[in-house]
Amino acid sequence: REKEEKTVSIDKNEYKDVWVYIELAEGQAKNVAHELLGEGRKLAEAMGQKLAGVLIGDKVEPLAKDIFASGADTVYIVEGPEFKHYSTDGFTAVFSDLIHTYKPAVILMGATNDGRDLGPRVACRVGTGLTADCTSLGIDGETGLVAWTRPAFGGNIMATILCPDHRPQMGTVRPKVFKRPEQDFSRTGEMIRVKSTVEEKDIRTKLIDVVKVCTAACNLEEAEIIVSGGRGMGKPENFTLIEELAGVLGGAVGASRAAVDAGWKPHMHQVGQTGKTVGPKVYFACGISGAIQHMAGMSSSDIVIAINKDADAPIFKAADYGIVGDCLEVIPALIEEFKKI
Ligand code: FAD
């Protein structure tokens, strides 16, 4: 089926509007969905088109008002118990059918575990391309196409990619690279309820159990405070200081790739180009040099506090507050002080 569809020529003028896939977590739209609605609104206005949210799930219609409030003009809703949990095959089939029927010009998805799974699959199914892991979006002045920008060559250059020949133009965008828009709950819009053509028996993957390995300490994308440690922490045992400081502040624990590669923390804590993109109110970088690939993941933090014994470490260029000193002395002192508050 995928091969057949790739050979079908398309009339690009039939494709209009900007769509955002509304990824859900525990029955609510994830932050990244709102961030993309905010950015999608700007693209839609620049293109003179409408913005739509795509909601697939079980009993999800009440969420539409939250989607309108973040800027959508239209919400497509596909509901059914078979969509209670994300499944690659079920969601791919439904999403591809929606694209065939309604022909969106642009689709934005979060570069999350689900978005990275669903996006390429849907793109392949409808015979278009996908720019993965974007960190900024715009409109190309010459062609009017969406300009998808993402790091390339190990983060040493930023590549801007256009999709001139296929539709829809698709991309995944890292969480936290855009700010969540101010919501306006007086906004309303059109709800389009679409009957699913997928039956439960067509979905080959079944969710048997959910095992939570992630506590608040590793929920980096949603955290308001993150305390990250790098190779400068010296050894894995010293990482307990990072955890303790994060615990006192009610924050999450991050790590540089050097610390993750050394096996001091699992990859789910890694911040940076090949880890998570974070945007907390306060980011502590402890014993982290400030390599470009690390900065790519934390540069949208509101306030950066760096602790490093090398006064010339590049991290200080990105820091709002810098403490030149040994982490093993500075962090215990900070823990003591914060405990008093
Ligand atoms: P180092 O660069 O070794 O820095 C350690 C710092 O600790 C130094 O500045 C030192 O002065 C300081 N220090 C040492 N002892 C102490 C002490 N007692 N107290 C205070 N300070 C001390 N990196 C990421 O982090 N995330 C990524 O996602 C990522 N992706 C990558 C993708 C690619 C394709 C490539 C090529 C690289 C990537 N990297 C990534 C690796 C990156 O280039 C760096 O190697 C890495 O970030 C370095 O980690 P670090 O700062 O912990 O270690």
Residues whose N, C-alpha, C, O or C-beta is under 5 A from the ligand:
A	BS01	FAD	G154 G230 R231 G232 A255 S256 R257 A258 A259 V271 G272 Q273 T274 G275 G287 I288 S289 G290 A291 Q293 H294 I307 N308 K309 D310 A313 G325 D326 C327 L328
